[in-house]
Amino acid sequence: MAQSIKLDQQFINFAKFGDTKADGKTITLTQVDKWFKQAQVFDKKLTQTDTGIAFNKFKSKTITFPNLLTFIEDLAGQKKMEPDEIKSKLMECGPPGTNKATAAVHTGAVDRLTDTSKYTGAHKERFDASGHGKGKEGRDDLADDSGYVGGYKNKDTYDKK
């Protein structure tokens, strides 16, 4: 019974993943394929084509949790696999992830350009000793707020002519 509850919770997680309007009661073929891929259910025996064929038997774009159990039983029967083996992989795969699609790039050029210790001149003033940005204080010269460009020789002489 606890096994079914855990599988049901995973079903809800994957049914909601990537769909802001989803309520977690039904799941699409795309979400099932993502779940199977993350759980490493796909191999040389079982492919996404097989899941597509088995899913189309339900004549619907989405299926409910009881239908998912039927789907797994049917798929396992076609491929001569144990349904409990598929279910255990699906339960143990963890919450839906993004496969590190937004991981930071660490190449020589990027590291060199983002290393604040190598900045010089006015740009060097924008960062503190630890390399964190100072914000507005680092960008603006807050001492002189007269509106004149630095080094202007005829400051305050407009009205004297």
DSSP file with accessible surface (Angstrom, degrees, kcal/mol):
  #  RESIDUE AA STRUCTURE BP1 BP2  ACC     N-H-->O    O-->H-N    N-H-->O    O-->H-N    TCO  KAPPA ALPHA  PHI   PSI    X-CA   Y-CA   Z-CA
    1    1 A M     >        0   0  182      0, 0.0     4,-1.8     0, 0.0     5,-0.1   0.000 360.0 360.0 360.0 -42.7    0.0    0.0    0.0
    2    2 A A  H  >  +     0   0   76      1,-0.2     4,-2.3     2,-0.2     5,-0.2   0.850 360.0  57.8 -63.2 -32.5    2.8    2.4    0.9
    3    3 A Q  H  > S+     0   0   92      1,-0.2     4,-2.2     2,-0.2    -1,-0.2   0.918 105.6  48.6 -63.4 -42.4    4.4    1.6   -2.5
    4    4 A S  H  > S+     0   0   54      2,-0.2     4,-2.3     1,-0.2    -1,-0.2   0.875 110.0  51.9 -66.2 -36.6    1.2    2.8   -4.3
    5    5 A I  H  X S+     0   0  105     -4,-1.8     4,-2.3     2,-0.2    -1,-0.2   0.921 110.4  47.9 -66.7 -42.8    1.1    6.0   -2.3
    6    6 A K  H  X S+     0   0   95     -4,-2.3     4,-2.2     2,-0.2    -2,-0.2   0.909 112.9  48.2 -65.7 -40.5    4.7    6.8   -3.2
    7    7 A L  H  X S+     0   0    4     -4,-2.2     4,-2.4     1,-0.2    -1,-0.2   0.900 110.2  52.8 -65.4 -38.5    4.1    6.1   -6.8
    8    8 A D  H  X S+     0   0   59     -4,-2.3     4,-2.2     2,-0.2    -2,-0.2   0.899 108.5  50.1 -63.3 -40.2    0.9    8.3   -6.7
    9    9 A Q  H  X S+     0   0   99     -4,-2.3     4,-2.3     2,-0.2    -2,-0.2   0.915 110.9  48.7 -65.4 -41.5    2.9   11.2   -5.2
   10   10 A Q  H  X S+     0   0   14     -4,-2.2     4,-2.6     2,-0.2     5,-0.3   0.897 108.5  55.5 -63.6 -39.1    5.5   10.8   -8.0
   11   11 A F  H  X S+     0   0    3     -4,-2.4     4,-2.3     1,-0.2    -2,-0.2   0.939 108.7  46.9 -57.3 -46.9    2.7   10.8  -10.5
   12   12 A I  H  X S+     0   0   42     -4,-2.2     4,-1.8     2,-0.2    -2,-0.2   0.923 111.3  51.8 -63.4 -43.7    1.4   14.1   -9.2
   13   13 A N  H  X S+     0   0   55     -4,-2.3     4,-1.2     1,-0.2    -2,-0.2   0.936 115.5  39.9 -59.4 -47.6    4.9   15.6   -9.2
   14   14 A F  H  < S+     0   0    2     -4,-2.6    -1,-0.2     1,-0.2    -2,-0.2   0.810 111.4  57.8 -74.7 -28.2    5.5   14.7  -12.8
   15   15 A A  H  < S+     0   0    0     -4,-2.3     9,-0.3    -5,-0.3    -1,-0.2   0.843 113.4  39.8 -69.4 -30.5    2.0   15.5  -13.9
   16   16 A K  H >< S+     0   0  107     -4,-1.8     3,-1.7    -5,-0.2     6,-0.2   0.704  90.7 108.9 -88.2 -20.8    2.4   19.1  -12.6
   17   17 A F  T 3< S+     0   0   73     -4,-1.2     3,-0.1     1,-0.3    80,-0.0  -0.365  92.3   0.7 -66.9 125.4    6.0   19.5  -13.9
   18   18 A G  T 3  S+     0   0   79     -2,-0.2     2,-0.4     1,-0.1    -1,-0.3   0.494 113.2  91.3  81.1   2.8    6.3   21.9  -16.8
   19   19 A D    X   -     0   0   69     -3,-1.7     3,-1.1     1,-0.1    -1,-0.1  -0.911  52.3-169.8-134.4 106.5    2.6   22.7  -17.0
   20   20 A T  T 3  S+     0   0  145     -2,-0.4    -1,-0.1     1,-0.2    -3,-0.0   0.739  89.6  50.2 -68.8 -22.3    1.4   25.7  -14.9
   21   21 A K  T 3  S+     0   0  186      2,-0.0    -1,-0.2    -5,-0.0     2,-0.1   0.481  84.9 115.3 -93.7  -4.1   -2.3   24.8  -15.5
   22   22 A A    <   -     0   0   25     -3,-1.1    -6,-0.1    -6,-0.2    -3,-0.1  -0.392  47.7-164.5 -71.8 144.3   -2.0   21.2  -14.5
   23   23 A D        -     0   0   92      3,-0.1    -1,-0.1    -2,-0.1    -7,-0.1   0.460  43.1-114.3-103.6  -5.6   -3.8   19.9  -11.4
   24   24 A G  S    S+     0   0    4      2,-0.3    -9,-0.2    -9,-0.3    -8,-0.1   0.513  91.9 103.0  87.0   5.4   -1.8   16.7  -11.0
   25   25 A K  S    S+     0   0  148      1,-0.1    40,-0.5   -10,-0.1     2,-0.3   0.720  83.2  32.7 -92.8 -23.9   -4.8   14.4  -11.7
   26   26 A T  E     -A   64   0A  49     38,-0.2     2,-0.3   -14,-0.1    -2,-0.3  -0.941  67.9-154.1-131.3 157.3   -3.8   13.5  -15.3
   27   27 A I  E     -A   63   0A   0     36,-2.3    36,-2.1    -2,-0.3     2,-0.2  -0.964  10.9-135.7-133.3 145.6   -0.5   13.1  -17.1
   28   28 A T  E  >  -A   62   0A  39     -2,-0.3     4,-2.2    34,-0.2    34,-0.2  -0.513  28.8-108.8 -94.4 168.1    0.5   13.5  -20.7
   29   29 A L  H  > S+     0   0   44     32,-0.6     4,-2.9     1,-0.2     5,-0.2   0.895 119.2  55.4 -62.9 -39.0    2.7   11.2  -22.9
   30   30 A T  H  > S+     0   0  113      1,-0.2     4,-2.1     2,-0.2    -1,-0.2   0.915 109.3  46.3 -60.4 -44.0    5.5   13.8  -22.8
   31   31 A Q  H  > S+     0   0   23      2,-0.2     4,-2.3     1,-0.2    -1,-0.2   0.884 111.8  51.4 -67.7 -36.8    5.5   13.9  -19.0
   32   32 A V  H  X S+     0   0    0     -4,-2.2     4,-3.0     2,-0.2     5,-0.2   0.935 110.2  49.5 -63.6 -45.1    5.4   10.1  -18.9
   33   33 A D  H  X S+     0   0   21     -4,-2.9     4,-2.5     1,-0.2    -2,-0.2   0.902 110.8  49.7 -62.0 -39.7    8.4    9.9  -21.3
   34   34 A K  H  X S+     0   0   49     -4,-2.1     4,-2.7    -5,-0.2    -1,-0.2   0.928 112.1  48.3 -63.5 -44.1   10.3   12.5  -19.1
   35   35 A W  H  X S+     0   0    0     -4,-2.3     4,-2.3     2,-0.2    -2,-0.2   0.933 113.0  47.0 -61.3 -47.2    9.5   10.4  -16.0
   36   36 A F  H  <>S+     0   0    0     -4,-3.0     5,-2.7     2,-0.2     6,-0.6   0.890 112.9  50.1 -62.7 -39.6   10.6    7.2  -17.7
   37   37 A K  H ><5S+     0   0  119     -4,-2.5     3,-1.1    -5,-0.2    -2,-0.2   0.931 111.9  46.6 -65.8 -44.8   13.8    8.8  -19.0
   38   38 A Q  H 3<5S+     0   0   47     -4,-2.7    -2,-0.2     1,-0.3    -1,-0.2   0.880 113.1  49.4 -65.6 -35.4   14.7   10.3  -15.6
   39   39 A A  T 3<5S-     0   0   10     -4,-2.3    -1,-0.3    -5,-0.2    -2,-0.2   0.469 111.2-124.8 -82.0  -1.9   14.0    6.9  -13.9
   40   40 A Q  T < 5 +     0   0  154     -3,-1.1    -3,-0.2    -4,-0.3    -2,-0.1   0.880  66.2 138.7  58.0  44.3   16.2    5.2  -16.5
   41   41 A V      < +     0   0    1     -5,-2.7     5,-0.2    -6,-0.1    -4,-0.2   0.807  45.4  89.4 -82.3 -33.1   13.4    2.8  -17.6
   42   42 A F        +     0   0   44     -6,-0.6     2,-0.2    -9,-0.1     5,-0.2  -0.422  50.8 139.1 -68.9 136.4   14.3    3.2  -21.3
   43   43 A D  S    S-     0   0   77      3,-2.0    -2,-0.1    -2,-0.1    -3,-0.0  -0.757  71.2 -63.2-150.9-159.2   16.8    0.8  -22.6
   44   44 A K  S    S+     0   0  213     -2,-0.2     3,-0.1     1,-0.2    -2,-0.1   0.814 134.0  46.1 -69.0 -26.8   17.3   -1.3  -25.8
   45   45 A K  S    S+     0   0  113      1,-0.2     2,-0.5    34,-0.0    -1,-0.2   0.896 116.4  41.6 -79.2 -43.3   14.1   -3.3  -25.0
   46   46 A L  S    S+     0   0    0     -5,-0.2    -3,-2.0     4,-0.0     2,-0.2  -0.933  70.6 168.6-115.9 124.7   11.8   -0.3  -24.1
   47   47 A T     >  -     0   0   56     -2,-0.5     4,-1.6    -5,-0.2     3,-0.2  -0.727  50.6 -98.4-126.2 175.7   11.8    2.9  -26.1
   48   48 A Q  H  > S+     0   0   87      1,-0.2     4,-2.2    -2,-0.2     5,-0.1   0.806 121.5  60.7 -66.4 -28.8    9.8    6.1  -26.4
   49   49 A T  H  > S+     0   0   97      1,-0.2     4,-2.3     2,-0.2    -1,-0.2   0.919 102.7  51.4 -62.7 -41.6    8.1    4.6  -29.5
   50   50 A D  H  > S+     0   0   21      1,-0.2     4,-2.4     2,-0.2    -2,-0.2   0.902 109.8  48.7 -62.7 -41.6    6.8    1.7  -27.3
   51   51 A T  H  X S+     0   0    0     -4,-1.6     4,-2.5     1,-0.2    -1,-0.2   0.887 109.9  52.8 -66.6 -37.2    5.4    4.1  -24.7
   52   52 A G  H  X S+     0   0   13     -4,-2.2     4,-1.9     2,-0.2    -2,-0.2   0.920 110.3  46.9 -62.6 -42.8    3.7    6.1  -27.5
   53   53 A I  H  X S+     0   0   92     -4,-2.3     4,-0.6     1,-0.2    -2,-0.2   0.938 115.2  45.4 -65.0 -45.2    2.0    3.0  -28.9
   54   54 A A  H >< S+     0   0    0     -4,-2.4     3,-0.7     1,-0.2     4,-0.2   0.874 112.1  52.4 -66.7 -35.9    0.8    1.9  -25.5
   55   55 A F  H >< S+     0   0    4     -4,-2.5     3,-1.7     1,-0.2     5,-0.4   0.870 100.5  61.4 -68.3 -36.4   -0.4    5.4  -24.6
   56   56 A N  H >< S+     0   0  108     -4,-1.9     3,-1.4     1,-0.3    -1,-0.2   0.690  86.2  75.7 -67.3 -15.0   -2.5    5.6  -27.8
   57   57 A K  T << S+     0   0  107     -3,-0.7    -1,-0.3    -4,-0.6    -2,-0.2   0.727  87.9  60.8 -66.6 -19.6   -4.6    2.7  -26.7
   58   58 A F  T <  S-     0   0   51     -3,-1.7    -1,-0.3    -4,-0.2    -2,-0.2   0.524  97.9-139.9 -86.3  -6.1   -6.3    5.0  -24.2
   59   59 A K    <   +     0   0  187     -3,-1.4     2,-0.3    -4,-0.2    -3,-0.1   0.859  67.6  98.5  52.3  38.6   -7.6    7.2  -27.0
   60   60 A S  S    S-     0   0   59     -5,-0.4    -2,-0.2     1,-0.1    -1,-0.2  -0.986  76.9-129.8-149.5 156.7   -6.9   10.3  -24.9
   61   61 A K  S    S+     0   0  186     -2,-0.3   -32,-0.6    -3,-0.1     2,-0.3   0.665  97.0  33.0 -82.1 -17.8   -4.1   13.0  -24.6
   62   62 A T  E     -A   28   0A  49    -34,-0.2     2,-0.3    -4,-0.1   -34,-0.2  -0.957  68.4-157.4-135.4 155.5   -3.9   12.5  -20.9
   63   63 A I  E     -A   27   0A   2    -36,-2.1   -36,-2.3    -2,-0.3     2,-0.1  -0.941  15.5-126.4-131.0 156.9   -4.4    9.5  -18.5
   64   64 A T  E  >  -A   26   0A  55     -2,-0.3     4,-1.9   -38,-0.2   -38,-0.2  -0.369  37.8 -94.6 -90.8 176.1   -5.2    9.3  -14.8
   65   65 A F  H  > S+     0   0   28    -40,-0.5     4,-1.9     1,-0.2     5,-0.2   0.923 124.6  49.8 -62.1 -46.7   -3.3    7.4  -12.1
   66   66 A P  H  > S+     0   0   81      0, 0.0     4,-1.7     0, 0.0    -1,-0.2   0.911 111.8  50.1 -59.3 -36.8   -5.3    4.1  -12.4
   67   67 A N  H  > S+     0   0   62      1,-0.2     4,-2.7     2,-0.2    -2,-0.2   0.833 105.2  57.7 -68.2 -31.4   -4.9    4.2  -16.2
   68   68 A L  H  X S+     0   0    0     -4,-1.9     4,-2.7     2,-0.2    -1,-0.2   0.909 104.5  50.9 -64.0 -41.0   -1.1    4.7  -15.6
   69   69 A L  H  X S+     0   0   45     -4,-1.9     4,-2.3     2,-0.2    -2,-0.2   0.918 112.1  46.5 -62.5 -41.3   -1.0    1.5  -13.7
   70   70 A T  H  X S+     0   0   80     -4,-1.7     4,-2.7     2,-0.2    -2,-0.2   0.904 110.9  53.7 -64.2 -41.8   -2.8   -0.3  -16.5
   71   71 A F  H  X S+     0   0    0     -4,-2.7     4,-2.7     2,-0.2    -2,-0.2   0.923 109.7  47.0 -58.4 -45.7   -0.4    1.4  -19.0
   72   72 A I  H  X S+     0   0    0     -4,-2.7     4,-2.7     2,-0.2     5,-0.2   0.914 112.1  50.1 -65.4 -42.7    2.6    0.0  -17.1
   73   73 A E  H  X S+     0   0   94     -4,-2.3     4,-2.2     2,-0.2    -2,-0.2   0.924 113.5  45.9 -60.6 -44.8    1.1   -3.5  -16.9
   74   74 A D  H  X S+     0   0   53     -4,-2.7     4,-2.2     2,-0.2    -2,-0.2   0.921 113.9  48.3 -64.5 -45.4    0.4   -3.4  -20.6
   75   75 A L  H  X S+     0   0    1     -4,-2.7     4,-1.9     1,-0.2    -2,-0.2   0.919 112.2  48.5 -62.3 -44.6    3.9   -2.1  -21.5
   76   76 A A  H  <>S+     0   0    0     -4,-2.7     5,-2.7     1,-0.2     4,-0.4   0.888 110.5  51.9 -64.7 -38.8    5.6   -4.6  -19.3
   77   77 A G  H ><5S+     0   0   55     -4,-2.2     3,-0.7    -5,-0.2    -1,-0.2   0.901 109.7  49.1 -64.6 -40.9    3.5   -7.4  -20.8
   78   78 A Q  H 3<5S+     0   0   70     -4,-2.2    -1,-0.2     1,-0.2    -2,-0.2   0.877 118.8  38.1 -64.7 -39.4    4.5   -6.4  -24.4
   79   79 A K  T 3<5S-     0   0   59     -4,-1.9    -1,-0.2    -5,-0.2    -2,-0.2   0.278 109.8-117.5 -98.5   7.5    8.2   -6.2  -23.6
   80   80 A K  T < 5 +     0   0  178     -3,-0.7     2,-0.3    -4,-0.4    -3,-0.2   0.927  68.9 135.9  54.2  51.1    8.3   -9.2  -21.3
   81   81 A M      < -     0   0   19     -5,-2.7    -1,-0.2    -6,-0.1    -2,-0.1  -0.804  62.7-100.9-119.1 165.4    9.4   -7.2  -18.3
   82   82 A E    >>  -     0   0  124     -2,-0.3     4,-1.5     1,-0.1     3,-0.5  -0.770  21.5-148.2 -86.9 125.9    8.2   -7.2  -14.7
   83   83 A P  H 3> S+     0   0   21      0, 0.0     4,-2.6     0, 0.0     5,-0.2   0.867  98.6  58.3 -61.0 -34.5    5.8   -4.3  -13.9
   84   84 A D  H 3> S+     0   0   93      1,-0.2     4,-2.4     2,-0.2     5,-0.2   0.836 101.3  55.7 -66.2 -30.0    7.1   -4.1  -10.3
   85   85 A E  H <> S+     0   0   88     -3,-0.5     4,-1.9     2,-0.2    -1,-0.2   0.936 110.2  44.6 -66.3 -44.0   10.6   -3.4  -11.7
   86   86 A I  H  X S+     0   0    2     -4,-1.5     4,-2.3     2,-0.2    -2,-0.2   0.936 113.6  50.7 -64.4 -45.1    9.3   -0.4  -13.7
   87   87 A K  H  X S+     0   0   32     -4,-2.6     4,-2.1     1,-0.2    -2,-0.2   0.905 108.9  50.6 -62.3 -40.8    7.2    0.9  -10.8
   88   88 A S  H  X S+     0   0   47     -4,-2.4     4,-1.9     1,-0.2    -1,-0.2   0.904 110.3  49.6 -66.7 -38.4   10.2    0.7   -8.4
   89   89 A K  H  X S+     0   0   69     -4,-1.9     4,-0.7     1,-0.2    -1,-0.2   0.909 110.9  50.6 -63.8 -40.1   12.4    2.6  -10.8
   90   90 A L  H  < S+     0   0    0     -4,-2.3     3,-0.3     1,-0.2    -2,-0.2   0.856 111.9  47.4 -66.5 -34.7    9.6    5.3  -11.2
   91   91 A M  H >< S+     0   0   12     -4,-2.1     3,-0.5     1,-0.2    -1,-0.2   0.856 114.0  46.1 -73.2 -35.4    9.3    5.6   -7.4
   92   92 A E  H 3< S+     0   0  129     -4,-1.9    -1,-0.2     1,-0.2    -2,-0.2   0.463  85.9  88.8 -91.1  -0.6   13.0    5.9   -6.7
   93   93 A C  T 3< S-     0   0   29     -4,-0.7    -1,-0.2    -3,-0.3    -2,-0.1   0.644  85.8-134.3 -77.2 -11.9   14.0    8.4   -9.4
   94   94 A G    <   -     0   0   25     -3,-0.5    -1,-0.2    -4,-0.2     3,-0.1  -0.230  43.3 -29.4  87.7-179.6   13.3   11.5   -7.2
   95   95 A P  S    S-     0   0   96      0, 0.0   -85,-0.1     0, 0.0   -81,-0.0  -0.243  83.4 -77.5 -69.3 160.4   11.5   14.7   -8.0
   96   96 A P        -     0   0   27      0, 0.0     2,-0.2     0, 0.0   -61,-0.0  -0.287  56.7-170.8 -59.7 139.5   11.4   16.0  -11.6
   97   97 A G        -     0   0   26     -3,-0.1   -59,-0.1   -80,-0.0    -3,-0.0  -0.753  31.8-126.8-126.6 175.5   14.6   17.7  -12.6
   98   98 A T    >   -     0   0   84     -2,-0.2     3,-1.0     0, 0.0    -1,-0.0   0.264  43.3-118.5-108.4   8.3   15.9   19.8  -15.5
   99   99 A N  T 3   -     0   0  126      1,-0.2    -2,-0.0     2,-0.1     0, 0.0   0.865  66.4 -68.3  57.5  34.8   19.0   17.8  -16.3
  100  100 A K  T >  S+     0   0  176      1,-0.1     3,-1.2     2,-0.1    -1,-0.2   0.852  84.9 154.9  56.6  38.2   21.2   20.8  -15.5
  101  101 A A  T <  S+     0   0   83     -3,-1.0    -1,-0.1     1,-0.3    -2,-0.1   0.763  72.7  42.7 -68.0 -23.4   19.9   22.7  -18.5
  102  102 A T  T 3  S+     0   0  131      2,-0.0    -1,-0.3    -4,-0.0    -2,-0.1   0.010  81.4 142.6-113.2  29.0   20.8   26.0  -16.9
  103  103 A A    <   -     0   0   68     -3,-1.2     2,-0.1     1,-0.1     0, 0.0  -0.378  57.5-101.2 -69.7 147.6   24.2   25.2  -15.5
  104  104 A A        -     0   0   76      1,-0.1     2,-0.4    -2,-0.1    -1,-0.1  -0.408  33.3-119.2 -70.5 144.9   26.8   27.9  -15.6
  105  105 A V        -     0   0   93     -2,-0.1     2,-0.5    -3,-0.1    -1,-0.1  -0.683  23.7-168.6 -85.9 133.3   29.5   27.8  -18.2
  106  106 A H        +     0   0  143     -2,-0.4     2,-0.3     4,-0.1    -1,-0.0  -0.746  29.8 138.9-124.5  82.9   33.0   27.5  -17.0
  107  107 A T     >  -     0   0   71     -2,-0.5     4,-2.6     1,-0.1     5,-0.3  -0.790  64.9-101.3-116.6 168.9   35.4   28.1  -19.9
  108  108 A G  H  > S+     0   0   59     -2,-0.3     4,-2.2     1,-0.2     5,-0.2   0.901 119.1  47.4 -56.9 -44.7   38.6   30.0  -20.1
  109  109 A A  H  > S+     0   0   50      2,-0.2     4,-2.4     1,-0.2    -1,-0.2   0.928 113.6  46.7 -66.8 -43.7   37.1   33.1  -21.7
  110  110 A V  H  > S+     0   0   58      1,-0.2     4,-1.7     2,-0.2    -2,-0.2   0.932 113.5  48.4 -66.0 -44.2   34.1   33.3  -19.4
  111  111 A D  H  < S+     0   0   75     -4,-2.6     4,-0.5     1,-0.2    -1,-0.2   0.912 112.7  49.1 -61.7 -40.7   36.2   32.9  -16.3
  112  112 A R  H >< S+     0   0  144     -4,-2.2     3,-0.8    -5,-0.3    -1,-0.2   0.917 112.6  46.8 -66.5 -41.6   38.7   35.5  -17.4
  113  113 A L  H 3< S+     0   0  103     -4,-2.4    -1,-0.2     1,-0.2    -2,-0.2   0.756 115.2  45.5 -75.1 -23.1   36.0   38.0  -18.2
  114  114 A T  T 3< S+     0   0   87     -4,-1.7     2,-1.0    -5,-0.2    -1,-0.2   0.370  81.4 109.2-102.0   5.8   34.2   37.6  -15.0
  115  115 A D    X   -     0   0   55     -3,-0.8     3,-1.5    -4,-0.5     4,-0.1  -0.713  50.8-166.9 -84.1 105.0   37.2   37.6  -12.7
  116  116 A T  G >  S+     0   0   35     -2,-1.0     3,-1.3     1,-0.3    -1,-0.2   0.697  78.5  73.1 -71.0 -16.1   36.9   41.0  -10.9
  117  117 A S  G 3  S+     0   0   88      1,-0.2    -1,-0.3    13,-0.1    -2,-0.0   0.739  95.3  53.3 -70.2 -17.1   40.4   40.8   -9.5
  118  118 A K  G <  S+     0   0  133     -3,-1.5    -1,-0.2    -6,-0.2    -2,-0.2   0.406  83.0 112.4 -96.3   0.2   41.7   41.6  -13.1
  119  119 A Y    <   -     0   0   72     -3,-1.3     2,-0.3    -4,-0.1    -3,-0.0  -0.500  47.1-171.2 -73.9 145.2   39.5   44.7  -13.6
  120  120 A T    >>  +     0   0  107     -2,-0.2     3,-1.0     4,-0.0     4,-0.6  -0.797  40.8   9.0-128.9 172.3   41.4   48.1  -13.7
  121  121 A G  H >> S-     0   0   54     -2,-0.3     4,-0.7     1,-0.2     3,-0.7  -0.241 124.1 -11.4  63.0-142.0   40.5   51.8  -13.8
  122  122 A A  H >4 S+     0   0   80      1,-0.2     3,-0.6     2,-0.2     4,-0.3   0.817 133.4  61.0 -65.2 -29.2   37.0   52.9  -13.1
  123  123 A H  H X4 S+     0   0  116     -3,-1.0     3,-1.3     1,-0.2    -1,-0.2   0.834  95.3  61.9 -67.8 -30.6   35.6   49.4  -13.4
  124  124 A K  H X< S+     0   0  126     -3,-0.7     3,-1.3    -4,-0.6    -1,-0.2   0.844  95.6  61.5 -63.6 -30.5   37.8   48.3  -10.5
  125  125 A E  T << S+     0   0  118     -4,-0.7    -1,-0.3    -3,-0.6    -2,-0.2   0.630  89.0  71.6 -71.8 -13.8   36.0   50.7   -8.2
  126  126 A R  T <  S+     0   0   96     -3,-1.3     8,-2.7    -4,-0.3     9,-0.4   0.571  95.9  57.3 -79.4  -9.1   32.7   48.9   -8.8
  127  127 A F  B <  S-B  133   0B  45     -3,-1.3     6,-0.2     6,-0.2     2,-0.1  -0.926  75.0-132.2-126.2 148.0   33.7   45.9   -6.7
  128  128 A D    >   -     0   0   71      4,-2.6     3,-1.6    -2,-0.3    -2,-0.0  -0.214  46.6 -83.9 -84.1-175.5   34.8   45.5   -3.1
  129  129 A A  T 3  S+     0   0  116      1,-0.3    -1,-0.1     2,-0.1    -2,-0.0   0.814 128.5  54.0 -63.0 -29.6   37.9   43.4   -2.0
  130  130 A S  T 3  S-     0   0   84      2,-0.1    -1,-0.3     1,-0.0     3,-0.1   0.537 119.4-106.7 -84.8  -4.3   35.9   40.1   -2.1
  131  131 A G  S <  S+     0   0   22     -3,-1.6     2,-0.3     1,-0.3    -2,-0.1   0.479  75.3 134.0  95.7   2.0   34.7   40.7   -5.7
  132  132 A H        -     0   0  128      1,-0.1    -4,-2.6     2,-0.0    -1,-0.3  -0.652  61.4-104.0 -86.8 145.3   31.1   41.5   -4.9
  133  133 A G  B     -B  127   0B  53     -2,-0.3    -6,-0.2    -6,-0.2     3,-0.1  -0.311  14.9-146.1 -68.0 146.2   29.5   44.5   -6.6
  134  134 A K    >   -     0   0   86     -8,-2.7     3,-0.8     1,-0.3     2,-0.2   0.498  32.9-145.7 -87.9  -7.3   29.0   47.7   -4.7
  135  135 A G  T >>  -     0   0   36     -9,-0.4     3,-0.8     1,-0.2     4,-0.8  -0.499  65.8 -10.2  78.9-141.8   25.8   48.6   -6.5
  136  136 A K  H >> S+     0   0  124      1,-0.3     4,-2.4     2,-0.2     3,-0.9   0.869 132.6  61.6 -64.7 -35.1   25.0   52.2   -7.2
  137  137 A E  H <4 S+     0   0  130     -3,-0.8    -1,-0.3     1,-0.3     5,-0.2   0.835 103.7  50.8 -61.4 -29.9   27.9   53.5   -5.0
  138  138 A G  H <4 S+     0   0   12     -3,-0.8    -1,-0.3   -12,-0.2    -2,-0.2   0.705 115.5  41.1 -80.4 -18.5   30.3   51.7   -7.2
  139  139 A R  H << S+     0   0  146     -3,-0.9     2,-0.3    -4,-0.8    -2,-0.2   0.802 106.5  60.2 -98.6 -36.4   28.9   53.2  -10.4
  140  140 A D  S  < S-     0   0   75     -4,-2.4     2,-1.2     1,-0.0     3,-0.1  -0.726  73.7-130.1-101.3 146.2   28.2   56.8   -9.6
  141  141 A D        -     0   0  123     -2,-0.3     3,-0.4     1,-0.2    -3,-0.1  -0.773  30.8-177.7 -87.1  97.1   30.6   59.6   -8.4
  142  142 A L        +     0   0  107     -2,-1.2    -1,-0.2    -5,-0.2     3,-0.1   0.660  67.3  69.5 -76.9 -14.2   28.4   60.6   -5.5
  143  143 A A  S    S+     0   0   97      1,-0.2     2,-0.7    -3,-0.1    -1,-0.2   0.920  98.3  47.6 -71.6 -43.0   30.7   63.5   -4.3
  144  144 A D        +     0   0   71     -3,-0.4    -1,-0.2     1,-0.1     3,-0.2  -0.861  54.8 155.5-107.6 107.7   30.0   65.8   -7.3
  145  145 A D        +     0   0  155     -2,-0.7    -1,-0.1     1,-0.1    -3,-0.1  -0.107  37.5 113.7-118.0  33.3   26.3   66.2   -8.2
  146  146 A S  S    S-     0   0   51      2,-0.2    -1,-0.1     1,-0.1     3,-0.1   0.704  81.7-120.1 -80.4 -21.6   26.6   69.6   -9.9
  147  147 A G  S    S+     0   0   78      1,-0.4     2,-0.3    -3,-0.2    -1,-0.1   0.366  73.8 120.2  97.9  -7.8   25.7   68.5  -13.3
  148  148 A Y        -     0   0   83      1,-0.1    -1,-0.4     4,-0.0     2,-0.2  -0.650  69.6-108.0 -90.6 151.4   29.0   69.6  -14.9
  149  149 A V    >   -     0   0  122     -2,-0.3     3,-1.7     1,-0.1    -1,-0.1  -0.517  46.6 -94.5 -73.3 142.2   31.4   67.3  -16.6
  150  150 A G  T 3  S+     0   0   67      1,-0.2    -1,-0.1    -2,-0.2     3,-0.1  -0.296 110.6  23.9 -59.1 136.8   34.6   66.6  -14.6
  151  151 A G  T 3  S+     0   0   76      1,-0.3     2,-0.4    -3,-0.1    -1,-0.2   0.504  80.1 151.5  87.1   4.7   37.5   69.0  -15.6
  152  152 A Y    X   -     0   0  123     -3,-1.7     3,-0.6     1,-0.2    -1,-0.3  -0.562  30.6-161.4 -73.7 125.3   35.2   71.7  -17.0
  153  153 A K  T 3  S+     0   0  193     -2,-0.4    -1,-0.2     1,-0.2    -2,-0.0   0.767  78.8  56.2 -82.1 -28.2   37.0   75.0  -16.5
  154  154 A N  T >  S+     0   0   91      2,-0.0     3,-1.3     3,-0.0    -1,-0.2  -0.062  71.5 159.8-101.3  41.4   34.1   77.5  -16.8
  155  155 A K  T <   +     0   0   90     -3,-0.6    -2,-0.0     1,-0.3    -7,-0.0  -0.314  69.1   5.2 -65.7 136.6   32.0   76.2  -14.1
  156  156 A D  T 3  S+     0   0  102      1,-0.1    -1,-0.3    -2,-0.0     4,-0.1   0.754  98.0 110.5  62.3  30.1   29.4   78.7  -12.7
  157  157 A T    X   +     0   0   50     -3,-1.3     3,-0.5     1,-0.1     4,-0.3   0.428  43.3  95.0-110.5   2.9   30.2   81.4  -15.3
  158  158 A Y  G >  S+     0   0  192      1,-0.2     3,-0.8    -4,-0.2    -1,-0.1   0.926  89.1  41.1 -63.1 -47.1   27.0   81.3  -17.3
  159  159 A D  G 3  S+     0   0  147      1,-0.2    -1,-0.2    -3,-0.0    -2,-0.1   0.610 102.4  72.1 -79.3  -8.4   25.2   84.1  -15.5
  160  160 A K  G <         0   0  170     -3,-0.5    -1,-0.2    -4,-0.1    -2,-0.2   0.517 360.0 360.0 -88.9  -1.5   28.4   86.3  -15.3
  161  161 A K    <         0   0  225     -3,-0.8    -3,-0.0    -4,-0.3    -4,-0.0  -0.403 360.0 360.0 -84.3 360.0   28.6   87.3  -19.0
